[in-house]
Amino acid sequence: MAQADCGIEKGSVRVLSNDFEALRVVGGAVKECASGTVSVELDQTTEHKAIQVPALTTNPAAYTVAVVATNSIVPLLGEDLIRPLDEYVEKWGQDLLPQQLIKVNGKVMAIAFLANGQHLYYRDDILSENGIEPPQTFDEILAASRKLRDAGVMDAPFGTEYLPGWGLAAEFINAYLGTGADFFEPGSAKLAISGEAGVETLERMKAFTEYMRHDYSTDDSSTLIPLWKEGELAMMFAWGSRARELMDPESNPTADVTRVAAMPAAVEGGVPAAALWWDGFSIARNVSDEDAEASFRAMVHGIRPEMAKEHRDVAVWLVKGYEPTKTAEGVAANIAAGARPYPMLPYMGFLHSALGENLGDYMQGLESAEQALADVEAAYSAAARESGYLK
Protein backbone atom coordinates (compact mmCIF):
# COMPACT_ATOMS: atom_id res chain seq x y z
CA MET A 1 0.00 0.00 0.00
CA ALA A 2 2.83 2.36 0.85
CA GLN A 3 4.48 1.77 -2.51
CA ALA A 4 1.16 2.22 -4.25
CA ASP A 5 0.63 5.54 -2.44
CA CYS A 6 4.10 6.99 -2.96
CA GLY A 7 5.37 5.21 -6.07
CA ILE A 8 8.97 5.17 -4.81
CA GLU A 9 11.00 2.13 -5.90
CA LYS A 10 13.92 2.49 -3.50
CA GLY A 11 15.95 4.94 -1.45
CA SER A 12 16.74 6.27 2.00
CA VAL A 13 14.67 9.13 3.43
CA ARG A 14 16.20 10.74 6.53
CA VAL A 15 14.33 13.80 7.84
CA LEU A 16 15.54 16.40 10.34
CA SER A 17 12.86 18.76 11.60
CA ASN A 18 11.60 20.88 14.44
CA ASP A 19 9.14 19.21 16.80
CA PHE A 20 5.58 20.56 16.92
CA GLU A 21 2.17 19.15 16.06
CA ALA A 22 1.96 20.12 12.39
CA LEU A 23 5.40 18.65 11.66
CA ARG A 24 4.50 15.47 13.52
CA VAL A 25 1.47 15.14 11.25
CA VAL A 26 3.62 15.62 8.15
CA GLY A 27 6.23 13.21 9.49
CA GLY A 28 3.60 10.56 10.05
CA ALA A 29 2.42 10.95 6.45
CA VAL A 30 6.01 10.70 5.15
CA LYS A 31 6.46 7.42 7.05
CA GLU A 32 3.67 5.94 4.94
CA CYS A 33 6.24 5.74 2.14
CA ALA A 34 8.37 3.21 4.01
CA SER A 35 8.57 -0.21 2.36
CA GLY A 36 10.93 -3.12 1.94
CA THR A 37 13.09 -1.02 -0.37
CA VAL A 38 12.45 2.46 1.04
CA SER A 39 13.64 3.38 4.53
CA VAL A 40 12.19 6.41 6.35
CA GLU A 41 13.76 7.86 9.49
CA LEU A 42 12.57 10.97 11.37
CA ASP A 43 14.58 13.07 13.81
CA GLN A 44 12.18 15.68 15.19
CA THR A 45 13.83 17.91 17.75
CA THR A 46 13.72 21.52 18.94
CA GLU A 47 17.53 21.50 18.56
CA HIS A 48 17.29 21.09 14.80
CA LYS A 49 18.82 24.50 14.03
CA ALA A 50 22.02 23.61 15.90
CA ILE A 51 22.20 20.23 14.18
CA GLN A 52 21.39 21.03 10.56
CA VAL A 53 24.61 22.62 9.29
CA PRO A 54 27.09 20.06 10.67
CA ALA A 55 24.73 17.20 9.79
CA LEU A 56 24.40 18.29 6.16
CA THR A 57 28.09 19.16 5.82
CA THR A 58 29.24 15.53 6.04
CA ASN A 59 29.44 13.55 2.82
CA PRO A 60 27.13 11.77 2.63
CA ALA A 61 24.92 14.01 4.72
CA ALA A 62 23.39 12.55 7.87
CA TYR A 63 19.95 13.65 6.65
CA THR A 64 18.46 13.79 3.18
CA VAL A 65 15.77 16.31 4.18
CA ALA A 66 16.01 19.45 6.30
CA VAL A 67 12.65 20.86 7.33
CA VAL A 68 13.38 24.58 7.39
CA ALA A 69 11.71 27.90 8.06
CA THR A 70 12.08 31.41 6.68
CA ASN A 71 15.18 32.11 8.76
CA SER A 72 16.65 28.64 9.37
CA ILE A 73 17.18 28.00 5.64
CA VAL A 74 19.67 30.88 5.45
CA PRO A 75 22.72 29.05 6.93
CA LEU A 76 22.11 26.10 4.61
CA LEU A 77 22.04 28.41 1.62
CA GLY A 78 25.16 30.19 2.82
CA GLU A 79 27.10 26.94 3.08
CA ASP A 80 25.69 25.54 -0.20
CA LEU A 81 24.32 22.47 1.62
CA ILE A 82 20.97 22.12 -0.19
CA ARG A 83 20.25 21.41 -3.82
CA PRO A 84 17.95 23.11 -6.36
CA LEU A 85 14.61 21.33 -6.70
CA ASP A 86 13.39 22.54 -10.09
CA GLU A 87 13.88 19.16 -11.77
CA TYR A 88 11.95 17.37 -9.03
CA VAL A 89 9.18 19.98 -9.07
CA GLU A 90 8.75 19.44 -12.80
CA LYS A 91 8.56 15.64 -12.40
CA TRP A 92 6.73 15.22 -9.11
CA GLY A 93 5.29 18.58 -8.10
CA GLN A 94 2.02 18.65 -10.01
CA ASP A 95 0.03 19.46 -6.85
CA LEU A 96 2.39 22.22 -5.65
CA LEU A 97 1.23 25.83 -5.80
CA PRO A 98 3.43 28.69 -7.07
CA GLN A 99 3.42 30.22 -3.56
CA GLN A 100 5.03 27.04 -2.21
CA LEU A 101 8.10 27.37 -4.44
CA ILE A 102 10.73 29.24 -2.44
CA LYS A 103 13.16 30.59 -5.01
CA VAL A 104 16.65 31.96 -4.47
CA ASN A 105 18.39 33.50 -7.49
CA GLY A 106 15.72 32.00 -9.72
CA LYS A 107 16.07 28.41 -8.46
CA VAL A 108 13.61 26.52 -6.26
CA MET A 109 15.50 25.80 -3.03
CA ALA A 110 12.63 24.83 -0.72
CA ILE A 111 9.00 23.79 -0.78
CA ALA A 112 6.85 25.68 1.74
CA PHE A 113 3.88 23.89 3.24
CA LEU A 114 2.66 25.95 6.19
CA ALA A 115 2.56 29.62 7.16
CA ASN A 116 2.66 31.62 10.37
CA GLY A 117 2.82 35.23 11.37
CA GLN A 118 1.55 37.73 13.89
CA HIS A 119 -1.89 39.24 13.49
CA LEU A 120 -4.66 40.99 15.38
CA TYR A 121 -6.70 39.36 18.15
CA TYR A 122 -9.68 41.32 19.41
CA ARG A 123 -12.58 40.96 21.84
CA ASP A 124 -15.70 41.03 19.72
CA ASP A 125 -17.97 41.80 22.66
CA ILE A 126 -15.96 44.76 23.96
CA LEU A 127 -15.49 46.36 20.55
CA SER A 128 -19.09 45.89 19.40
CA GLU A 129 -20.56 47.13 22.68
CA ASN A 130 -18.56 50.33 22.24
CA GLY A 131 -19.33 50.86 18.57
CA ILE A 132 -15.83 49.99 17.38
CA GLU A 133 -15.14 48.17 14.12
CA PRO A 134 -12.15 45.76 14.08
CA PRO A 135 -9.13 48.04 13.47
CA GLN A 136 -7.52 47.84 10.05
CA THR A 137 -4.67 50.34 10.62
CA PHE A 138 -2.34 51.30 13.44
CA ASP A 139 -4.16 54.62 13.73
CA GLU A 140 -7.43 52.76 14.21
CA ILE A 141 -5.83 50.68 17.00
CA LEU A 142 -4.92 53.92 18.75
CA ALA A 143 -8.37 55.41 18.19
CA ALA A 144 -10.10 52.30 19.49
CA SER A 145 -7.82 52.20 22.54
CA ARG A 146 -8.50 55.86 23.26
CA LYS A 147 -12.25 55.32 23.01
CA LEU A 148 -12.17 52.37 25.41
CA ARG A 149 -10.09 54.31 27.91
CA ASP A 150 -12.27 57.42 27.70
CA ALA A 151 -15.35 55.24 28.24
CA GLY A 152 -13.80 53.77 31.38
CA VAL A 153 -13.78 50.25 29.92
CA MET A 154 -10.02 49.62 30.20
CA ASP A 155 -7.00 51.76 31.03
CA ALA A 156 -4.67 49.48 29.04
CA PRO A 157 -6.75 47.79 26.33
CA PHE A 158 -3.85 46.89 24.01
CA GLY A 159 -0.90 44.53 24.28
CA THR A 160 2.03 43.35 22.18
CA GLU A 161 5.52 41.90 22.68
CA TYR A 162 7.87 44.70 23.75
CA LEU A 163 10.24 42.67 25.91
CA PRO A 164 13.73 43.66 24.67
CA GLY A 165 15.27 40.91 22.60
CA TRP A 166 13.94 38.78 19.75
CA GLY A 167 10.29 39.74 20.25
CA LEU A 168 10.81 43.51 20.31
CA ALA A 169 12.98 43.22 17.22
CA ALA A 170 10.24 41.22 15.48
CA GLU A 171 7.74 43.98 16.27
CA PHE A 172 10.00 46.55 14.58
CA ILE A 173 10.51 44.28 11.58
CA ASN A 174 6.74 43.80 11.26
CA ALA A 175 6.01 47.51 11.43
CA TYR A 176 8.88 48.44 9.11
CA LEU A 177 7.75 45.90 6.50
CA GLY A 178 4.37 47.62 6.67
CA THR A 179 5.90 50.89 5.44
CA GLY A 180 6.93 49.24 2.18
CA ALA A 181 10.57 50.26 2.70
CA ASP A 182 13.54 47.89 2.41
CA PHE A 183 15.95 47.08 5.22
CA PHE A 184 19.07 47.19 3.06
CA GLU A 185 20.34 49.17 0.13
CA PRO A 186 19.65 47.36 -3.18
CA GLY A 187 22.15 44.56 -3.84
CA SER A 188 24.04 45.34 -0.66
CA ALA A 189 24.31 44.40 3.01
CA LYS A 190 24.43 48.09 3.91
CA LEU A 191 21.64 48.97 6.32
CA ALA A 192 18.92 51.40 5.15
CA ILE A 193 16.64 51.81 8.17
CA SER A 194 17.98 55.07 9.62
CA GLY A 195 15.88 57.37 7.48
CA GLU A 196 12.30 58.56 7.68
CA ALA A 197 10.73 55.08 7.50
CA GLY A 198 12.80 53.85 10.44
CA VAL A 199 12.04 56.87 12.63
CA GLU A 200 8.32 56.73 11.83
CA THR A 201 8.26 53.01 12.60
CA LEU A 202 9.68 53.59 16.06
CA GLU A 203 7.30 56.48 16.68
CA ARG A 204 4.32 54.30 15.73
CA MET A 205 5.53 51.57 18.05
CA LYS A 206 6.01 54.02 20.90
CA ALA A 207 2.51 55.47 20.40
CA PHE A 208 0.98 52.12 21.35
CA THR A 209 2.61 52.23 24.79
CA GLU A 210 0.20 54.95 25.92
CA TYR A 211 -2.51 52.30 25.91
CA MET A 212 -0.43 49.37 27.22
CA ARG A 213 0.14 48.41 30.83
CA HIS A 214 2.91 50.28 32.65
CA ASP A 215 5.38 47.37 32.60
CA TYR A 216 4.96 46.74 28.85
CA SER A 217 8.72 46.29 28.51
CA THR A 218 8.32 42.90 30.24
CA ASP A 219 5.61 41.67 27.89
CA ASP A 220 5.97 38.67 25.64
CA SER A 221 3.64 35.75 24.94
CA SER A 222 4.21 34.34 28.43
CA THR A 223 2.59 37.46 29.95
CA LEU A 224 0.14 38.47 27.21
CA ILE A 225 -1.61 35.14 26.78
CA PRO A 226 -2.59 34.91 30.49
CA LEU A 227 -3.73 38.55 30.39
CA TRP A 228 -5.93 37.75 27.42
CA LYS A 229 -7.45 34.75 29.13
CA GLU A 230 -8.13 36.82 32.24
CA GLY A 231 -10.04 39.39 30.18
CA GLU A 232 -7.49 42.16 30.77
CA LEU A 233 -7.01 43.07 27.09
CA ALA A 234 -9.34 44.06 24.26
CA MET A 235 -6.79 43.91 21.41
CA MET A 236 -3.34 42.45 20.94
CA PHE A 237 -0.81 41.42 18.33
CA ALA A 238 0.16 37.77 18.70
CA TRP A 239 1.27 34.78 16.63
CA GLY A 240 -1.21 32.87 14.55
CA SER A 241 0.06 29.65 16.11
CA ARG A 242 -1.61 30.71 19.39
CA ALA A 243 -5.09 30.93 17.83
CA ARG A 244 -6.10 27.33 18.52
CA GLU A 245 -5.39 27.80 22.22
CA LEU A 246 -7.06 31.19 22.46
CA MET A 247 -10.18 30.11 20.57
CA ASP A 248 -10.60 26.88 22.52
CA PRO A 249 -13.19 27.21 25.34
CA GLU A 250 -11.40 24.51 27.33
CA SER A 251 -8.19 26.51 27.55
CA ASN A 252 -9.46 30.11 27.38
CA PRO A 253 -12.46 31.48 29.31
CA THR A 254 -12.80 34.30 26.74
CA ALA A 255 -12.64 32.00 23.70
CA ASP A 256 -16.26 32.61 22.67
CA VAL A 257 -15.63 36.34 22.19
CA THR A 258 -12.05 36.08 20.83
CA ARG A 259 -11.73 36.92 17.15
CA VAL A 260 -8.80 37.13 14.73
CA ALA A 261 -8.13 39.41 11.78
CA ALA A 262 -5.26 40.46 9.55
CA MET A 263 -2.52 42.50 11.12
CA PRO A 264 -3.48 46.17 10.70
CA ALA A 265 -1.57 48.24 8.18
CA ALA A 266 1.12 50.58 9.50
CA VAL A 267 0.21 53.17 6.86
CA GLU A 268 -3.10 53.95 5.19
CA GLY A 269 -3.56 51.68 2.18
CA GLY A 270 -0.54 49.56 3.13
CA VAL A 271 -0.18 45.81 3.47
CA PRO A 272 -0.52 44.07 6.86
CA ALA A 273 2.39 45.12 9.06
CA ALA A 274 3.53 41.58 9.77
CA ALA A 275 6.27 39.39 8.37
CA LEU A 276 5.03 36.28 6.63
CA TRP A 277 6.86 33.20 7.91
CA TRP A 278 6.80 29.77 6.29
CA ASP A 279 7.95 26.26 7.12
CA GLY A 280 8.97 23.91 4.35
CA PHE A 281 11.55 21.38 3.28
CA SER A 282 14.85 21.35 1.43
CA ILE A 283 16.86 18.43 0.09
CA ALA A 284 20.51 17.95 1.05
CA ARG A 285 23.15 18.41 -1.61
CA ASN A 286 25.54 15.77 -0.23
CA VAL A 287 23.32 12.73 -0.81
CA SER A 288 22.86 10.40 -3.77
CA ASP A 289 20.45 11.40 -6.51
CA GLU A 290 18.45 8.27 -5.71
CA ASP A 291 18.01 9.27 -2.07
CA ALA A 292 17.31 12.89 -3.02
CA GLU A 293 14.53 11.89 -5.42
CA ALA A 294 13.04 9.42 -2.94
CA SER A 295 13.11 12.08 -0.25
CA PHE A 296 11.45 14.72 -2.40
CA ARG A 297 8.68 12.31 -3.40
CA ALA A 298 8.14 11.17 0.19
CA MET A 299 7.89 14.77 1.41
CA VAL A 300 5.46 15.69 -1.36
CA HIS A 301 3.37 12.72 -0.26
CA GLY A 302 3.61 13.98 3.32
CA ILE A 303 2.20 17.40 2.39
CA ARG A 304 -0.39 16.21 -0.13
CA PRO A 305 -3.80 17.96 -0.23
CA GLU A 306 -5.55 15.00 1.44
CA MET A 307 -3.31 15.38 4.51
CA ALA A 308 -4.10 19.09 4.81
CA LYS A 309 -7.81 18.41 4.40
CA GLU A 310 -7.75 15.77 7.12
CA HIS A 311 -5.80 18.01 9.51
CA ARG A 312 -7.23 21.43 8.63
CA ASP A 313 -7.08 22.76 12.18
CA VAL A 314 -3.45 21.87 12.88
CA ALA A 315 -1.80 24.64 10.80
CA VAL A 316 -2.28 27.27 8.13
CA TRP A 317 -1.38 24.95 5.29
CA LEU A 318 0.11 26.32 2.08
CA VAL A 319 -1.32 23.36 0.21
CA LYS A 320 -3.60 23.04 -2.80
CA GLY A 321 -7.27 23.07 -1.84
CA TYR A 322 -6.74 24.08 1.79
CA GLU A 323 -9.63 26.07 3.27
CA PRO A 324 -8.69 28.03 6.42
CA THR A 325 -10.41 27.16 9.67
CA LYS A 326 -11.61 29.88 12.04
CA THR A 327 -8.28 29.76 13.90
CA ALA A 328 -6.33 30.19 10.67
CA GLU A 329 -8.21 33.23 9.40
CA GLY A 330 -5.73 35.78 10.76
CA VAL A 331 -2.68 34.39 8.96
CA ALA A 332 -4.75 33.63 5.86
CA ALA A 333 -5.96 37.25 5.84
CA ASN A 334 -2.33 38.46 6.07
CA ILE A 335 -1.43 36.35 3.05
CA ALA A 336 -4.48 37.48 1.05
CA ALA A 337 -3.71 41.15 1.76
CA GLY A 338 -0.10 40.88 0.59
CA ALA A 339 1.94 40.67 3.80
CA ARG A 340 5.65 40.76 2.97
CA PRO A 341 7.91 37.80 3.84
CA TYR A 342 10.61 37.94 6.47
CA PRO A 343 13.80 38.65 4.46
CA MET A 344 15.78 35.50 3.57
CA LEU A 345 19.19 37.15 3.67
CA PRO A 346 22.32 35.78 5.35
CA TYR A 347 22.89 39.01 7.30
CA MET A 348 19.27 39.48 8.45
CA GLY A 349 20.05 37.65 11.67
CA PHE A 350 22.62 40.32 12.58
CA LEU A 351 19.98 43.01 12.13
CA HIS A 352 17.43 41.10 14.20
CA SER A 353 19.93 40.79 17.04
CA ALA A 354 21.00 44.43 16.82
CA LEU A 355 17.38 45.59 16.96
CA GLY A 356 16.64 43.43 19.97
CA GLU A 357 19.64 44.76 21.86
CA ASN A 358 19.25 48.46 21.05
CA LEU A 359 15.58 49.47 20.89
CA GLY A 360 14.71 49.04 24.56
CA ASP A 361 16.06 52.42 25.68
CA TYR A 362 14.01 54.26 23.08
CA MET A 363 10.85 52.38 23.96
CA GLN A 364 11.32 53.39 27.60
CA GLY A 365 11.92 57.05 26.69
CA LEU A 366 15.64 57.06 27.46
CA GLU A 367 16.90 58.12 24.02
CA SER A 368 15.70 59.47 20.69
CA ALA A 369 14.58 57.37 17.75
CA GLU A 370 17.54 58.66 15.75
CA GLN A 371 20.00 57.60 18.45
CA ALA A 372 18.39 54.16 18.78
CA LEU A 373 18.67 53.57 15.04
CA ALA A 374 22.28 54.77 15.07
CA ASP A 375 23.02 52.26 17.83
CA VAL A 376 21.35 49.52 15.80
CA GLU A 377 23.37 50.41 12.72
CA ALA A 378 26.64 50.40 14.64
CA ALA A 379 25.95 47.00 16.19
CA TYR A 380 24.74 45.52 12.93
CA SER A 381 27.63 46.91 10.87
CA ALA A 382 30.22 45.54 13.30
CA ALA A 383 28.73 42.05 13.08
CA ALA A 384 28.25 42.17 9.29
CA ARG A 385 31.78 43.47 8.81
CA GLU A 386 33.25 40.73 10.99
CA SER A 387 31.47 38.11 8.88
CA GLY A 388 32.61 39.63 5.59
CA TYR A 389 29.31 41.05 4.38
CA LEU A 390 30.52 44.65 4.71
CA LYS A 391 33.92 46.11 4.03
Buried (B, 14 or more C-beta within 10 A) or exposed (E): EBBEEBEBEEBBBBBBBBBBEBBBBBBEBBBBBBBEEBBBBBBBEEEBBEBBBEBBBEEBBBBBBBBBBBBBBBBBBEBEBBBBBBBBBEEBBEBBBEEBBBBBEEEBBBBBBBBBBBBBBBBBBBBBEBEBEBBBBBBBBBEBBEBBBEEEBBEBBBBBBBBBBBBBBBBBBBBBBBBEBBBBEEEEBBBBBBEEBBBBBBEBBBBBBEBBBEEBBEBBBEBBBEBBBEBBBBBBBBBBBBBBBBBEEEEBEBBEBBBBBBBBBBBEEBBBBBBBBBBBBBBBBBBEEBBBBBBBBBBBBBBBEEBBBEBBEBBBBBBBEBEBBEBBBBBBBBBEBEBBBBBBBBBBBBBBBBBBBBBBBBBBEEBEBEEBBBBBBEBBBEBBEEBEBBE
